Amino acid sequence: MPATVKVIKKPRRTIAEQAYVPEVAKGISFAARRFFKNTFGPTAKKEIDTVKYPEEKREYPERFRGIHRLTQRFDGSPRCVACLCCSTACPAQCIYIEAAEYEPDDPRYGYERYPAVFMIDELRCIFCGYCVEACPCDAIRMDTGMHMPPSTSRDHFLYDKETLLSIPGKDGTYLTANPRHEPGDPSHPGIDRERGH
Amino acid sequence: MTTEVLLLSSILKIVFVLVVTVGAFAPVLIWAERRQSAMIQDRLGPSRAAIVLPPSAVAFIDKARLPMWRGFALTGIVAIVALVAVTWVAVRGTNPLPIPTATLTKALIGFGAASVLLRIGYGVHGMIVRNQGKVMVLGLLHPLADALKFIFKEDFVPPKSDKFLFAAGPIIALIPAIAAFAVIPFASTLHLDHWNQVLPRTGEVAGTIIPMQVASLDVGILFIFAVASTGIIGAAISGYASDNKFSLLGGIRAASQMVSYEVVLGLTLVPAFMVYRSLRLEDMAMWQHEHSWGIFNPLLALGFIMFFTAAIAETKRVPFDLPEGESELVGGYLTEYSGMKFGMFFMGEFVEVVALGAIAAILFFGAWDVPFLYRDGFDFRLPFMASGIVVPLAHWIVIAIQVLFFLLKIVVFIWFQLMIRWSLPRFRYDQLMKLCWKGLLPLSLLNILLMGVFILSGVLDKYVGLLDRL
């Protein structure tokens, strides 16, 4: 069976196209319309897509992942219990935590630990948000809406516990909306490693 | 005319030409090209170069805004009152206020100007405060920043290059572009002894006459061709001296392209010379002032389109920028240049753009001719009107209007060239040569022939006479 070939005719150019001038005029008038609209047109009709960056900023989406913060309890101590979930989940391995026990007279002693060192290398961070998802205590969040402030030294990008605790969220609070059950609260289960069930 | 007057006026004219072309047009063009392209492409364009004011100055500016607004309102009210009173005087013939009309007119002008200036100042202050103390001047500081960068950049010279020719290239490219302005008339002749009087519309005027061009040469336009073709050497030797194959190819391309289009450039203008019967640019301008602009002649309109095409190819700009051709030749003959040497090429190109605008305006758009403006002032008269509205003007005002209008025409042509530059894609090299030798050259020869037939058969004289009566 012979193959059927579909013959497509070569598009013929008209004389106007061949003479350049009308086509050139068409192209220039198109560009000129854009130019006049964007230069002299009313602001509402302008279609300029870029902004004057530092003076004018685009609003980020609500769930934008900015630099991290550590949320606080009511007494200002970190909510973090040093469970290492975030540093384990981190694909860039940029979180370093040293866990420590509370003092024996602290009501939280034996119930939970706290981070003696909590360090995030913001330059290694890829801002994936896995640490936030991994955290069982809502202690680490990326809701600051901020970028890393630029700096000249790599050391400045190693954010320690105090720095992370001092960064507020987008709404200005250092807490989170989720409640915590501190020892002594009625909702606190009152169990720990020492006393058992 | 005394020697001192001649010398002084010549120096003043040279300074004026340099200020207008190199000082004003070229930097603004660098900005305009970027800004215009940005506007076509829905971008904001260059706007970051800024002079940063200290916070105390910003606070002061912020504090000064309210007084400025109050001043604007007060002066504005006074100006409006004066405007109403002056209109009253003009319409009714009686003065409603116990103030002389002359004082009212002065108050209108003075307070009106003050009001507008205060409003502008209020807006500018607001802009500075909103921009956190950065004075950006619409991005006009960018050419300044560019120049600073060019001057302080490393002046790289390829080790095996021809050092002398490498340095001479940019100079040879820049100087002819500026030199072309020597013969360009930017207004009609200035009668120095009667500068503050209203001159008669026609006839000779006694006293010192200063032509408003640097050099009044008999060869006129031929001088421009001669000097402009020197620019080829600049591109060619800089390509040769760079010790770089891309540069060499770019230089060769530039040379062959410019030599080819030089021929067409001259031939497309021959019909214009035939109509104006002169090579002197001031005579051409005067002919168009007395009769009609060249563009209204159909053959000259065709010549204008061909001339403009050839001239853009001559200035090596898009869509004929094959010598630079960054997609295949890196940067062509510009590849090895950096710093102010590159800046000089850049500057030369932009001065050429201005020169092209000026030549097109002179040859086809009446040079300094303003519609309805004669040597004694405005005379708005249309064919169906019995008598025109005559506004007599002093001689220096007429000259100033002519210069401004000429600059305005140049600005329009510059804008048009930048539009072409940002709208059209680049030609292929064989297409470029085909357009020149097989397209424009026969067409321009045909145009000359047709124009000769028209002149000999007397059709042209009839047509010009018809236009004169309108």
Boltz contact constraints between the chains, C-beta under 6 A:
constraints:
  - contact:
      token1: [A, 27]
      token2: [B, 423]
      max_distance: 6.0
  - contact:
      token1: [A, 28]
      token2: [B, 419]
      max_distance: 6.0
  - contact:
      token1: [A, 28]
      token2: [B, 423]
      max_distance: 6.0
  - contact:
      token1: [A, 31]
      token2: [B, 40]
      max_distance: 6.0
  - contact:
      token1: [A, 31]
      token2: [B, 419]
      max_distance: 6.0
  - contact:
      token1: [A, 31]
      token2: [B, 423]
      max_distance: 6.0
  - contact:
      token1: [A, 32]
      token2: [B, 419]
      max_distance: 6.0
  - contact:
      token1: [A, 34]
      token2: [B, 40]
      max_distance: 6.0
  - contact:
      token1: [A, 35]
      token2: [B, 39]
      max_distance: 6.0
  - contact:
      token1: [A, 35]
      token2: [B, 40]
      max_distance: 6.0
  - contact:
      token1: [A, 38]
      token2: [B, 39]
      max_distance: 6.0
  - contact:
      token1: [A, 39]
      token2: [B, 39]
      max_distance: 6.0
  - contact:
      token1: [A, 47]
      token2: [B, 42]
      max_distance: 6.0
  - contact:
      token1: [A, 48]
      token2: [B, 42]
      max_distance: 6.0
  - contact:
      token1: [A, 48]
      token2: [B, 44]
      max_distance: 6.0
  - contact:
      token1: [A, 49]
      token2: [B, 42]
      max_distance: 6.0
  - contact:
      token1: [A, 50]
      token2: [B, 43]
      max_distance: 6.0
  - contact:
      token1: [A, 50]
      token2: [B, 44]
      max_distance: 6.0
  - contact:
      token1: [A, 52]
      token2: [B, 47]
      max_distance: 6.0
  - contact:
      token1: [A, 55]
      token2: [B, 131]
      max_distance: 6.0
